[in-house]
Every structure is written in structure tokens, then in C-alpha cells.
């Protein structure tokens, strides 16, 4: 018998064994994948999150099992509030008494020393109960338009520091302005000023080496929820979007700007950057300080609360102010509820300026109802996008809002990044909160609510200037937009709950 004929049965047997092995391996992989789908699908289903998010995650998991699982582990997992709120231990010494007293006074409709009501008592009461944001009366504020005004005022305050400087930013670039800030902090540390710097632990990972250098000269610098193993970290999707500066417990800042050259319009690729920051003096700074100390405690587990951080302020004025710090550790959803009440209780006008506009159904209904009720509702969005997906997702809401009478504009001068809300010409809101799902539910945010006509009118000056630098979207023209734009809008909106 020829050799090849004698070898054939053995070759066939080997081939069949290899095929059998491959089939067994494929069966094991299929079984593991199926178990994974059932396990993760059950987790997603039992989380009882928003139905849209649940359906989208289940569809992604079913269509792309491996990639879907990785995306869910990376972006989708829910961190329970009780797992985040343990760091909220720092309290202003009189905070509890203030909260109790104001709850009684608000119910009695006697909320300030002059016997006057704030322009929106319902909103003030919600901020008090929902965000533990006491209403303070002895305050003075200054609106800082764009980077040059902001950093000029900020540097002046930092130069004046005698005891401590607390800085908290979402982004802190190691560029020209970042180097200027760091050099100033190092010099103030050499003068004996205690300095603490807190930045988001994900977007500032490149600063790790620089922060080690700062620690060598006595500056304490930490990252908020640093992400060492991205696919194993449930904090990856929870970012600290707050911008806070407190100097000696007497001067505070908050708003939309981070530390970076682009915020001074120095980045030639980006161009002009439109933003707003707020300088505060008075009782409200105490609560800005408390927010920082709580965030610091959450990262370092250092309870550094001390009466020295809360000096008794001098008399500054009569601006009624509430500082609302919200995030995934909030008990009630906070900023989403706060904005909902702000919109539904307005009586004359609602002016919104936001770079990212991805509202929930309740907010959409509030805006449409306000416009249909005859209120003057204007919204300024980005016309020059810095993030394409959120830009197209924002535009997907335009047509139905225009149809109800809401007037919408696209800013054309450069990048719009200001986060402003003006209600009835009487209440002004400035902070880090965007009008989108992420800011409402996932990010740690901070905003100042100021009940003062002059303050609201000052914000309106910038708002009207931004209107002049914007292009109004006309409904009839918008309906004729290309099909490709509609596809981009719908696709971005579909995945916006996951952003």
C-alpha cells in the first residue's frame, strides 16, 4: 500500500480532532459570552435607570457583546449615592442651625432680615431642602466676562492671600497660563501660605509629575477620583466638573473657566473663547469653602475643617445668594430638579446660555410650555462646536422648541462655553453646570443662584451682546436642512444618554 494511502486515515483523524477541539472552544466562548450577556443584561435591567438608557445598553450589549461589555464597564456602571456621599463630613459650624432656622422661616414666608421675599421663594426653598444650600444675605459679587477679566481678578486675589489658597478645577493645563498660576502658588507657599490644589483625576493625569514637584515645595496637590485601571474603575464616568477658588475664606470664585491658554483665546486653532466667571465676597464664600473642604476630604480623607477657614465677613451688601453643589452623591437628583423648578416657576422670561444642550423630557416640556404661555424664552447655543457629538445632539432638540415659540441662536464669534441662566430679569445663575444630562446626573457641579435685579441685569448685558454675536435659527429655514444633518442629529441624540 502506498505511503500516502496509509497516512490518510491518520490525517483524517487528526483533522477531525482539530475540528472537534475548535468546536469545543467555540462552544465554550459562546457559553461564556451568553453568561456574560445574561449577567450584565440582568444588572442593567435591575438598575432601574432611565428606560431609554436601559434599552440602548441592552441593544449595544446584544449587537456587540464583547465591545458592548467593555463600553458598559467603562462608561455605564452606576455608582450608588451611599458609596459617594461618605466624604460629606465637613460642615460649617453653624450650618445645621442655619438650615433648620431657614426651613422654618421659609415656611413662614419670612426669609430675610428686611421681611422681603426672594423673587422666587419656591426655588429658594428647593435649593435649601434639596441641595442643602442656605440663603445668605450679606454678599457682593462681580461678573467676570471671559478669560482676561477672570485671570486678572484671580491673580490679584491670589497675590493678596495671607493664610490659605484653595483651588479646584476640572482642567488644569501645564501651558503658559498654567505655568503662571503654578509659579504664583509656589511663591505664595514660600511666604507661608497654605495651598491646596484639587483637579479632576482623569483629564489631568499628565500633571502627575508636575504635582510631585509642587509637593516638594509644600503645595498639596491631588487628583479627584484618579483612574489607575480604567476598565476596573467605576469612578471613570464620574468627573469633578467644578471650578472653585477660595482665598483666605474671604474671596471666592466659581464659573465656567478652567486653567488653560484656550480660556484666554490664545489657542489659534480654537480662536475666541466666550466664558463667564463670578467673584464672590461675603457669607456665601463660607459655603463655597465647605464644598471645597468636602471634596478635599473625599480625596485625602483629611477632615481639615477649622473655624479659621470661616472668618467673619465684613458687611458687603444685600445680595441674596445660594451656593448649590450637586452631583451623583446628591440625594434627590438636585440640579435637574432645581432647573425644572426654575423654568416652571418663571413668569416673564427665561434666558439660557449653554455650550452643551441635551435636556431631559421634563426640561423640554418646561421650555415649550413657558414659550406657549407667552414667556420670552431665548437660548444661545454653540455655533462653532468644540465637541461634535454634543453639538449635533443639541441641534436635535431645536425644531420642536422653535415650533413652540422658543427662540434659539447659534454663537458665531468663537467657542461659547458660558453657563448662564437668567430668570424674569431678577435671578441670575452662574456656575459650572451645563444644560445637559451629564451635568444633571453624573458630574460634580457648582452654581451660584443670586436673587438680585442689578446682578441679573449685569448678566443680561453679556447675554444681549452674545445675541448680537449670534445667528438666530429660523424654523422655516431649519426645516430645509440637509438630510445628512438630520441623520447626524438623530444619531448623536440616540447615544446622548451615554455621553
C-alpha positions as CSV (number, residue, x, y, z in Angstrom):
1,X,0.0,0.0,0.0
2,X,1.4,3.4,-0.9
3,X,2.6,5.6,2.0
4,X,0.1,8.3,1.3
5,X,-2.8,5.9,1.5
6,X,-1.5,4.5,4.8
7,X,-1.2,8.1,6.1
8,X,-4.7,9.3,5.0
9,X,-6.7,7.7,7.9
10,X,-4.3,9.3,10.4
11,X,-4.6,12.7,8.7
12,X,-8.4,12.5,8.6
13,X,-8.4,11.5,12.3
14,X,-6.1,14.5,13.2
15,X,-8.3,16.8,11.1
16,X,-11.5,15.7,12.8
17,X,-9.8,16.0,16.2
18,X,-8.8,19.6,15.4
19,X,-12.2,20.5,14.2
20,X,-13.7,19.0,17.3
21,X,-11.3,21.0,19.5
22,X,-12.2,24.2,17.7
23,X,-16.0,23.4,18.1
24,X,-15.5,22.8,21.8
25,X,-13.6,26.1,22.1
26,X,-16.3,28.0,20.2
27,X,-18.9,26.4,22.4
28,X,-17.1,27.5,25.5
29,X,-16.7,31.0,24.1
30,X,-20.4,31.1,23.2
31,X,-21.4,29.8,26.6
32,X,-19.2,32.4,28.4
33,X,-20.5,35.2,26.1
34,X,-24.1,34.1,26.8
35,X,-23.5,34.0,30.5
36,X,-21.9,37.5,30.3
37,X,-24.8,38.8,28.3
38,X,-27.3,37.4,30.8
39,X,-25.3,38.6,33.8
40,X,-24.6,42.2,32.5
41,X,-28.1,42.4,31.0
42,X,-29.6,41.5,34.3
43,X,-27.5,44.1,36.1
44,X,-28.6,46.8,33.6
45,X,-32.2,45.8,33.8
46,X,-32.3,45.7,37.6
47,X,-30.6,49.1,38.0
48,X,-34.0,50.7,37.2
49,X,-32.3,53.6,35.4
50,X,-33.9,55.7,32.7
51,X,-35.7,53.4,30.2
52,X,-34.0,54.9,27.2
53,X,-30.6,54.2,28.7
54,X,-31.6,50.7,29.6
55,X,-32.8,49.9,26.1
56,X,-29.7,51.4,24.5
57,X,-27.3,49.5,26.7
58,X,-29.2,46.2,26.1
59,X,-29.2,46.8,22.4
60,X,-25.4,47.5,22.4
61,X,-24.8,44.5,24.5
62,X,-26.8,42.3,22.2
63,X,-25.4,43.5,19.0
64,X,-21.7,43.8,20.1
65,X,-21.3,41.5,23.1
66,X,-17.6,42.0,23.7
67,X,-17.3,45.7,22.8
68,X,-20.7,46.4,24.5
69,X,-19.4,44.8,27.7
70,X,-16.2,46.8,27.6
71,X,-18.2,50.0,27.0
72,X,-20.6,49.3,29.8
73,X,-17.7,48.6,32.2
74,X,-16.0,51.8,31.1
75,X,-19.0,54.2,30.9
76,X,-22.2,52.6,32.0
77,X,-22.0,51.4,35.6
78,X,-24.0,53.2,38.2
79,X,-22.2,54.1,41.4
80,X,-24.7,54.2,44.3
81,X,-25.2,57.5,46.1
82,X,-24.3,56.0,49.5
83,X,-20.9,54.9,48.0
84,X,-20.1,58.5,47.2
85,X,-21.6,60.6,50.0
86,X,-19.3,59.3,52.7
87,X,-16.9,62.3,52.1
88,X,-19.6,64.9,53.0
89,X,-18.4,65.2,56.6
90,X,-17.1,68.8,56.6
91,X,-19.7,71.2,57.9
92,X,-19.6,74.9,58.7
93,X,-20.1,75.1,62.4
94,X,-23.4,76.9,62.2
95,X,-24.7,75.1,59.0
96,X,-27.2,72.8,60.6
97,X,-28.7,75.6,62.7
98,X,-28.9,77.8,59.7
99,X,-30.6,75.1,57.7
100,X,-33.2,74.4,60.4
101,X,-33.8,78.0,61.0
102,X,-34.3,78.8,57.3
103,X,-36.6,75.9,56.8
104,X,-38.9,77.3,59.4
105,X,-38.6,80.9,58.1
106,X,-39.3,79.9,54.5
107,X,-42.4,78.1,55.6
108,X,-43.5,81.2,57.5
109,X,-42.7,83.3,54.3
110,X,-40.3,85.5,56.2
111,X,-36.9,84.8,54.7
112,X,-34.7,87.8,55.1
113,X,-33.9,90.4,57.7
114,X,-35.9,93.1,55.9
115,X,-39.0,90.9,55.7
116,X,-38.8,90.7,52.0
117,X,-39.3,87.5,50.0
118,X,-36.8,86.4,47.4
119,X,-38.1,86.8,43.8
120,X,-38.7,83.0,43.6
121,X,-39.4,81.6,47.0
122,X,-40.2,78.2,45.7
123,X,-36.8,77.9,44.1
124,X,-35.0,79.2,47.2
125,X,-36.8,76.6,49.3
126,X,-35.9,73.8,46.9
127,X,-32.3,74.8,46.9
128,X,-32.4,74.8,50.7
129,X,-34.0,71.3,51.1
130,X,-32.6,69.6,48.0
131,X,-29.0,70.9,47.8
132,X,-28.6,72.0,51.5
133,X,-27.9,75.5,50.1
134,X,-28.6,78.1,52.8
135,X,-29.8,81.5,51.7
136,X,-27.2,84.1,52.6
137,X,-27.8,87.8,52.6
138,X,-24.5,89.6,53.2
139,X,-22.9,89.3,49.8
140,X,-21.3,91.1,46.9
141,X,-20.5,89.7,43.5
142,X,-18.7,90.7,40.3
143,X,-19.3,89.2,36.9
144,X,-16.1,88.4,35.1
145,X,-16.5,88.2,31.3
146,X,-14.0,86.0,29.5
147,X,-10.5,84.9,30.4
148,X,-8.7,88.3,30.7
149,X,-11.0,89.7,33.3
150,X,-11.2,86.4,35.1
151,X,-7.4,85.8,35.4
152,X,-6.7,89.4,36.2
153,X,-9.1,89.3,39.1
154,X,-8.0,85.8,40.1
155,X,-4.3,86.7,40.2
156,X,-5.0,89.8,42.3
157,X,-6.9,87.7,44.8
158,X,-4.1,85.1,44.9
159,X,-1.5,87.8,45.4
160,X,-3.4,89.1,48.4
161,X,-3.5,85.7,50.2
162,X,-2.2,85.6,53.8
163,X,-3.4,82.3,55.2
164,X,-4.6,79.8,52.6
165,X,-5.5,79.3,48.9
166,X,-7.9,76.5,47.8
167,X,-8.2,75.8,44.1
168,X,-10.4,73.2,42.4
169,X,-10.6,72.9,38.6
170,X,-11.8,70.3,36.1
171,X,-8.9,71.1,33.8
172,X,-5.5,72.5,34.7
173,X,-3.2,72.6,31.7
174,X,0.5,72.7,32.0
175,X,0.7,75.6,29.4
176,X,1.6,79.3,29.7
177,X,-1.2,80.4,31.9
178,X,-1.0,77.1,33.9
179,X,2.7,77.8,34.5
180,X,2.0,81.3,35.6
181,X,-0.6,80.1,38.1
182,X,1.8,77.4,39.4
183,X,4.7,79.8,39.8
184,X,2.5,82.2,41.8
185,X,1.3,79.3,44.0
186,X,4.9,78.2,44.6
187,X,5.9,81.8,45.6
188,X,2.9,82.1,47.9
189,X,3.8,78.8,49.5
190,X,7.3,80.1,50.2
191,X,5.7,83.0,52.0
192,X,3.9,80.6,54.4
193,X,0.5,80.5,52.7
194,X,-1.1,77.0,52.9
195,X,-2.1,75.9,49.4
196,X,-4.3,73.0,48.3
197,X,-5.0,72.2,44.6
198,X,-7.6,69.7,43.5
199,X,-8.1,68.7,39.9
200,X,-10.1,66.1,38.1
201,X,-8.1,62.8,38.3
202,X,-8.8,61.7,34.7
203,X,-8.4,64.7,32.5
204,X,-5.3,65.9,34.3
205,X,-3.3,62.7,34.5
206,X,-0.4,64.3,32.7
207,X,0.1,66.7,35.7
208,X,1.2,63.9,38.0
209,X,4.9,64.7,37.6
210,X,4.3,68.4,38.0
211,X,2.3,67.9,41.2
212,X,5.1,65.9,42.7
213,X,7.3,69.0,42.2
214,X,4.6,71.1,43.9
215,X,4.5,68.8,46.9
216,X,8.3,69.2,47.3
217,X,7.8,73.0,48.0
218,X,4.8,72.4,50.3
219,X,1.9,72.8,47.9
220,X,-0.7,70.0,48.4
221,X,-2.0,68.8,45.1
222,X,-4.4,65.9,44.5
223,X,-6.5,64.3,41.7
224,X,-10.2,63.8,42.3
225,X,-11.1,60.2,41.7
226,X,-7.9,59.3,39.9
227,X,-8.3,56.4,37.4
228,X,-5.5,53.9,37.6
229,X,-7.2,50.9,36.0
230,X,-9.9,52.4,33.6
231,X,-11.8,49.2,32.9
232,X,-11.9,48.3,36.5
233,X,-12.8,51.7,37.9
234,X,-16.4,52.5,38.5
235,X,-15.5,56.2,39.1
236,X,-14.3,56.6,35.5
237,X,-17.6,58.1,34.4
238,X,-17.9,60.4,37.5
239,X,-15.9,63.6,36.9
240,X,-15.4,66.7,39.0
241,X,-16.5,69.5,36.8
242,X,-16.4,72.1,39.5
243,X,-14.3,75.3,39.3
244,X,-13.7,76.8,42.8
245,X,-11.2,79.2,44.2
246,X,-11.2,80.3,47.8
247,X,-8.7,82.8,49.2
248,X,-8.4,83.2,53.0
249,X,-12.0,82.3,53.3
250,X,-12.9,85.8,52.3
251,X,-12.9,85.8,48.5
252,X,-14.4,83.1,46.3
253,X,-14.6,82.3,42.6
254,X,-16.7,79.9,40.5
255,X,-17.9,79.6,36.9
256,X,-17.1,78.0,33.6
257,X,-13.4,78.7,33.0
258,X,-10.6,76.2,33.7
259,X,-6.9,76.9,33.7
260,X,-5.6,76.8,30.1
261,X,-4.5,79.1,27.3
262,X,-7.6,78.5,25.3
263,X,-9.7,80.2,28.0
264,X,-7.7,83.4,27.3
265,X,-8.3,82.9,23.5
266,X,-4.6,82.1,23.0
267,X,-5.1,78.9,21.1
268,X,-5.1,79.8,17.4
269,X,-6.8,76.6,16.4
270,X,-9.7,77.3,18.7
271,X,-9.9,81.1,18.4
272,X,-12.0,83.3,20.6
273,X,-13.4,81.7,23.8
274,X,-16.5,83.2,25.4
275,X,-16.9,82.3,29.1
276,X,-18.1,83.7,32.4
277,X,-16.7,83.5,35.9
278,X,-18.0,85.0,39.2
279,X,-16.2,86.6,42.1
280,X,-18.0,86.4,45.5
281,X,-17.4,88.1,48.8
282,X,-19.4,87.7,52.0
283,X,-21.3,84.9,53.7
284,X,-21.7,82.8,50.5
285,X,-17.9,82.3,50.5
286,X,-18.3,80.2,53.6
287,X,-20.4,77.6,51.7
288,X,-18.1,77.7,48.8
289,X,-15.3,76.8,51.2
290,X,-17.4,74.0,52.6
291,X,-17.8,72.4,49.2
292,X,-14.1,72.5,48.6
293,X,-13.3,71.0,52.0
294,X,-15.8,68.2,51.5
295,X,-14.2,67.4,48.1
296,X,-10.7,67.5,49.6
297,X,-11.8,65.2,52.4
298,X,-13.3,62.8,49.8
299,X,-9.9,62.5,48.1
300,X,-7.5,62.7,51.0
301,X,-9.7,61.6,53.9
302,X,-8.4,64.6,55.8
303,X,-11.0,66.4,57.8
304,X,-9.3,69.8,57.9
305,X,-12.4,71.7,58.9
306,X,-11.4,74.6,61.2
307,X,-13.1,77.9,62.3
308,X,-10.0,79.7,60.8
309,X,-11.3,78.8,57.3
310,X,-14.5,80.7,58.1
311,X,-13.5,84.3,59.1
312,X,-16.4,86.6,60.0
313,X,-17.0,88.7,56.9
314,X,-17.4,92.4,56.9
315,X,-20.6,94.0,55.5
316,X,-20.7,93.7,51.8
317,X,-24.2,94.3,50.7
318,X,-27.7,92.8,50.3
319,X,-27.3,90.2,47.5
320,X,-29.3,87.1,48.5
321,X,-27.2,84.1,47.3
322,X,-27.4,80.4,47.4
323,X,-24.4,78.1,46.5
324,X,-25.7,74.8,45.1
325,X,-23.2,71.9,44.9
326,X,-24.7,68.9,43.1
327,X,-23.5,65.6,41.8
328,X,-24.1,61.9,41.7
329,X,-23.8,61.9,45.5
330,X,-26.9,64.2,45.8
331,X,-29.9,62.6,47.5
332,X,-32.6,63.9,45.1
333,X,-31.1,64.5,41.6
334,X,-30.6,68.1,42.7
335,X,-29.7,70.2,39.7
336,X,-32.2,68.6,37.3
337,X,-35.0,69.3,39.8
338,X,-33.6,72.8,40.5
339,X,-33.6,73.7,36.9
340,X,-37.0,72.2,36.4
341,X,-38.5,74.4,39.2
342,X,-36.6,77.5,37.9
343,X,-38.1,77.1,34.5
344,X,-41.7,76.2,35.6
345,X,-41.9,79.0,38.1
346,X,-40.7,81.8,35.9
347,X,-43.3,84.4,34.9
348,X,-41.8,86.7,32.4
349,X,-38.6,85.5,30.8
350,X,-36.1,82.7,30.6
351,X,-32.6,83.3,29.1
352,X,-30.3,80.3,28.8
353,X,-26.7,80.3,27.6
354,X,-25.0,76.9,27.4
355,X,-22.4,75.1,25.3
356,X,-24.0,71.7,25.6
357,X,-27.7,71.4,25.4
358,X,-29.0,67.8,26.0
359,X,-32.1,68.2,28.1
360,X,-34.4,65.6,29.6
361,X,-38.1,65.4,28.6
362,X,-39.2,67.4,31.6
363,X,-37.0,70.3,30.7
364,X,-38.1,70.3,27.1
365,X,-41.7,70.3,28.2
366,X,-41.0,73.2,30.6
367,X,-39.4,75.3,27.9
368,X,-42.1,74.6,25.4
369,X,-44.8,75.3,28.0
370,X,-43.2,78.6,29.0
371,X,-43.0,79.8,25.4
372,X,-46.6,78.7,24.6
373,X,-47.6,80.6,27.8
374,X,-46.2,83.8,26.4
375,X,-42.9,84.0,28.2
376,X,-39.8,85.3,26.4
377,X,-37.6,82.2,26.1
378,X,-34.2,82.6,24.4
379,X,-31.4,80.0,24.2
380,X,-27.9,80.7,22.9
381,X,-26.0,77.5,21.8
382,X,-22.7,76.9,20.3
383,X,-22.3,77.8,16.6
384,X,-18.7,76.8,16.5
385,X,-18.5,73.4,18.2
386,X,-15.7,72.1,20.3
387,X,-17.3,68.7,20.7
388,X,-19.1,67.5,17.5
389,X,-21.3,64.8,19.1
390,X,-22.8,67.0,21.7
391,X,-23.2,69.8,19.1
392,X,-25.3,67.6,16.8
393,X,-27.2,66.2,19.8
394,X,-28.1,69.7,20.9
395,X,-29.4,70.6,17.4
396,X,-31.8,67.6,17.5
397,X,-33.9,69.4,20.0
398,X,-34.1,72.7,18.1
399,X,-37.0,72.1,15.7
400,X,-39.6,71.1,18.3
401,X,-38.6,74.0,20.6
402,X,-38.7,76.5,17.7
403,X,-42.2,75.3,16.9
404,X,-43.4,76.2,20.4
405,X,-42.1,79.7,20.2
406,X,-38.7,79.3,21.9
407,X,-36.1,81.5,20.1
408,X,-32.7,79.8,19.6
409,X,-29.4,81.3,18.5
410,X,-26.0,79.9,17.5
411,X,-23.0,81.8,18.7
412,X,-20.7,82.7,15.8
413,X,-17.8,84.7,17.3
414,X,-15.9,81.7,18.6
415,X,-16.4,78.9,21.2
416,X,-19.3,79.5,23.6
417,X,-18.6,78.0,27.0
418,X,-20.5,80.2,29.4
419,X,-23.2,78.6,31.6
420,X,-25.8,81.2,32.4
421,X,-29.4,81.2,33.4
422,X,-31.4,84.5,33.9
423,X,-35.0,84.3,35.1
424,X,-37.5,87.2,34.9
425,X,-34.7,89.8,35.0
426,X,-34.5,89.2,38.7
427,X,-32.5,86.0,39.3
428,X,-29.1,85.1,37.8
429,X,-27.3,81.8,37.9
430,X,-23.6,81.3,37.1
431,X,-21.6,78.1,37.6
432,X,-20.1,75.0,36.0
433,X,-23.4,73.4,35.2
434,X,-24.3,72.7,31.5
435,X,-27.9,72.3,30.4
436,X,-27.3,68.6,29.7
437,X,-27.9,65.1,31.1
438,X,-24.2,64.7,32.2
439,X,-24.2,67.8,34.3
440,X,-27.6,67.0,35.7
441,X,-26.7,63.4,36.8
442,X,-23.1,62.4,36.5
443,X,-20.7,65.3,37.0
444,X,-20.0,67.1,40.3
445,X,-21.1,70.7,39.7
446,X,-21.4,74.0,41.5
447,X,-23.6,77.1,40.7
448,X,-24.4,80.3,42.4
449,X,-28.1,81.4,42.5
450,X,-28.3,85.2,43.1
451,X,-31.7,86.9,43.8
452,X,-30.9,90.5,42.7
453,X,-32.2,92.6,39.9
454,X,-28.9,94.5,39.3
455,X,-27.0,91.3,39.1
456,X,-29.5,89.8,36.7
457,X,-29.3,92.9,34.6
458,X,-25.5,92.7,34.5
459,X,-25.7,89.2,33.2
460,X,-28.3,90.4,30.6
461,X,-25.7,92.9,29.3
462,X,-23.4,90.0,28.3
463,X,-26.4,87.9,27.1
464,X,-27.6,90.7,24.7
465,X,-24.0,91.2,23.4
466,X,-23.8,87.4,22.8
467,X,-27.1,87.6,20.9
468,X,-25.6,90.3,18.7
469,X,-22.7,87.9,18.0
470,X,-25.1,85.0,17.2
471,X,-27.2,83.9,14.3
472,X,-30.9,83.1,15.0
473,X,-32.2,79.8,13.8
474,X,-35.4,80.3,11.8
475,X,-37.9,77.4,11.9
476,X,-38.8,77.6,8.2
477,X,-35.2,77.6,7.1
478,X,-34.2,74.9,9.7
479,X,-36.8,72.5,8.3
480,X,-35.0,72.6,5.0
481,X,-31.6,71.5,6.4
482,X,-29.9,68.6,4.5
483,X,-30.8,65.0,5.3
484,X,-27.2,64.4,6.3
485,X,-27.6,66.9,9.1
486,X,-30.8,65.2,10.3
487,X,-29.0,61.8,10.4
488,X,-26.2,63.3,12.4
489,X,-28.6,64.9,14.8
490,X,-30.7,61.7,15.3
491,X,-27.6,59.5,15.7
492,X,-26.0,61.9,18.2
493,X,-29.3,62.2,20.1
494,X,-29.7,58.4,20.3
495,X,-26.4,58.0,22.0
496,X,-26.5,61.2,24.1
497,X,-27.8,59.4,27.2
498,X,-24.4,57.5,27.2
499,X,-22.3,60.6,26.9
